[in-house]
Each structure stands twice: as C-alpha cells, then as structure tokens.
Amino acid sequence: MYGDEDGFREAAHKLVNGVADYLAELPARPVWQPLPDELRTRLLELPLPEHGVPEEELVTTALTDVLPYPMGNGHPAFFGWVNPPPAPAGVTASLAAAAMNPSVVQGDHADVYLERTVVRWLAELVGYPHAPGAGLLTSGASAATIVCLAGARGRALERAGHDVRRNGLAGAPPLVSYAPAETHSCVPRALTLLGLGSENIREVPLPDGRLDVEGLRAAIDRDRRGGALPALLVGSAGTVNTGAIDPLDALADVAAAEGIWLHVDGAYGAFGVLDPAIEARYRGMERADSLTLDPHKWLGVPVDAGCALVQRPDDLRDAFSLIPPYLRQGAGAEIGTFAEYGLEQTRPFRALKTWATIASRGRAGIAAQVARANELARELAALVEREPELELAAPPQTSIVAFRARPEGTLPDKLEELNHALPQTVQARGRAFVTGTVYEGRETLRACILHPETTSEHLALLVEEVLSAARTLTAAG
Ligand SMILES: Cc1ncc(COP(=O)(O)O)c(C=O)c1O
C-alpha cells in the first residue's frame, strides 16, 4: 500500500472499535441532540491544514467531535422522514469498497459483476422482471427517476417521429404526464429538468385510493385531440406522506391501453411487497415500464444506494449512451457499460454494501423485517386511535403512520399551528424523533417505522412524547 501501513492498521482498528461502541451505545443516547455552539462554530470554521494530520488524530477527532452528533436515524425511536439505521454488514462493506475504490463502469473487475447481480437481486426481491442490463444503482431514487424518465421521454418522442437527442425539445409536441397528487417531488423535478414543463403535469384524482379509469382515459384523449403527446403515467408503491400504495394494476391497464409509459416510484415502499399481508396491493408493479427503488431506505443499505429498473435495457441505453474515444474498450460485454445507462461516468462501488446488506439477512430475513414494520405501524395507528387528543390522518397501508394532535377546545387555526410546531418540539426533547408534513391541506405528523429494533415500547414512547409536547405547546398559548 502507499502510505504508512502500520499507521493505517492502527487507525483503522481504533476506528472500527470506536464505531462499534458508537453503534452499541446509540439506543441509550438521546435520539438527537443539537451540537454545542462551540463545536458547531469550530466545525464550520475549521482552517485548511497546511501540513498533514496523522491518521490516528483524525480518527480521534471523528470519534469525539463528529459521531456523537448524528441525525438520529440509528436510534430505534427515530421515526423521521424515510431514514433507517445502517445495516452493520453494509457499514463494514463500505470500508472494503472504499479500499478498492473502483469506477464501476466496465471491465473485468469484481465490482462490475457484483452490481449486475445486486440489481438482479433487487428486481427479484420486489418481483419485477429483469433482463441483463435493465437497471443500475444510482445515488438515490431522485437520480433513478431522472434516469427512468429520460428513457420515457425518448421513447414517447421517438414514436412521434422526433429525435430528442438530435433535436432537443424544439419542435416537439408538448409531452403530458399524469400523476396523483401524492407523487413524490422527485417526479415533477425530473420532469421539469427534462424540459417537459410543470404545466404539462396533470393530476390523477384517486378518491379513496381508487382510479377513475374512464376519467383518466378521457383526459388523455382530450390532450391528444389538443395536439399534445400523452407520454407518462406515474404511480407510487408507497407514498412518502402516508405510505399508500396507488392502484398500480389499474394504472398499468390504462398505460397499456393508451400506449403510455408507466413509471412506479417504489423508493420507499416497493419492498413492502415482501409482506404477504399486503402483497396483493402491489399487483401491477411488475408491469411498469420503469421502477425506482431505494435500497438505502427500507433495506438499510448505508447511503447512498438507489436503483433504476426498466423492462427494456435499450430504453435507457438509447437515452444515455455516448462513448468518447478515450473510454472505448475493445471487448466490452454486449450490454455495454453502466455509463451508457445513466447519469454518471465515474461510478462508486455501491454494490458491495448492497450485496452485504441483502446477503446478511437473506430474502426471508428482509421479508420478516418488512412485515414486522408494517405490523408496528398498525399497532401505532391503534394507539393513536385510542387517544382522544390524537387522530389518524389515514389508515396505514405500509409502515408510515400519519396522524394529528387535536387537544379538546383548540380552534382550527390553532390546531394547524400546533401540529406545525409539534415535530420540532418532540425532537428537541430528545426521546423520540418524528417529522411533519402537509397532508390533504393540513399539518400532519408522520412516523415512518424502518428500524429493525423498534418495539412496542418505542411506539408508546412516541405517543407519550407527542401528547406531552402538545400539552406544553397548548399551555404556552
Ligand atoms: C416515495 C419517495 N420517492 C422518492 C424519494 C426520493 O428518494 P431519494 O431521497 O433517494 O432521492 C423519496 C425520499 O424520501 C420517497 O420517499
């Protein structure tokens, strides 16, 4: 190795021991705590060192100044956003991946094969068909969505006789997308980035979670007759606010009948299909033209690990392939390089931590964890319903519970203020961590259960903390 081998071993051992202590002690620490002012300032104002600092000293700094102040998602009473704790097998694999430090694009090195396999495993886990080359790992679902929708855009325009890679969007018919209101923001962001325009996104109403097929087809027909090009239908296999699964089978029927690309956002919820209790709700996901997954969500692969899957590899290759002469490699595999299917040229070794995380639990272990999280969500919903000062915003379908506080006698606008303030008040108390959102126009708390060691006691603690914080806020006026 280059550098000081003994120094590396010593520093690495010290770090591994420190990290193991950190992980072991997490559940006994506050879920989250603010940085002391002095430390925040010190970290912000760290001067650039002129001379190298010994590695062991760097490890000491990391262990004393950085690790004690995490986001909170390692703790079993963390219910915020969609952030799980890291799977230990993924943490150790990250060290080995960094030691190899390949660019996972092409060539006869282990990382390339492992990513092919891991992508196939992910497709297998969620029951999505997989052809070699029909997917790749990304930095997350946001990036995977851009990848998938670039494929969708190219295909829709190709059918209209327009070559977007050659001509851009100038002269192309307006491409229309259809997406339910609860679609994650990464979808409209991808669409606007791809030049499709937010004005060309139509909302698909889903009253009580049901699709009005005739209504949607009539809207598509109107757009067609108006000279636009209906291009994309979007569904969620687990919305971010409530974890609801859209009627994917009905959406797939409309997409097939209208010849429109169906994209399913499975970033949070696709792995829920492993729970036999709700598996049936996912029918139709396997028919999507593209599907995004986030192994760094429910599976707990250390960030970052997203995944884009498509039915037909060429839909991506035709959108992205561009090989400059300096990157040509004689005997490439027929399916080409990863860089021909997505946004990145130099690509990190995300597959090792994903492989380790999945393999350390196996399909059965992951399925049990997913089913357990869903069961806990139903239990939390029952606790909420039992409390007169709380109300459910929606019955949980997966492992997210959306609910509100409603202390007796509080006026509606005060209720909005209260529910808006609640998450931060709960977080500051340090015993449980929950975040908020706006659902159906109202301030709402949402608890997302992803930690394999969350128990019924943590749920009771969350309810207690929310009630207690609500009383404090109400008393303060
Ligand atoms: C349903 C859903 N879709 C997409 C995303 C975006 O994923 P990422 O943060 O990995 O880009 C999220 C993130 O929380 C999500 O919950």
The ligand as an ORCA input file, in Angstrom:
! r2SCAN-3c Opt
* xyz 0 1
  C     -41.680      7.907     -2.113
  C     -40.341      8.521     -2.357
  N     -39.907      8.708     -3.615
  C     -38.719      9.259     -3.889
  C     -37.877      9.690     -2.878
  C     -36.552     10.317     -3.220
  O     -35.531      9.432     -2.915
  P     -34.022      9.891     -2.674
  O     -34.054     10.736     -1.448
  O     -33.285      8.616     -2.508
  O     -33.585     10.651     -3.866
  C     -38.278      9.533     -1.550
  C     -37.434     10.007     -0.443
  O     -37.834     10.032      0.702
  C     -39.533      8.909     -1.284
  O     -39.955      8.712     -0.029
*
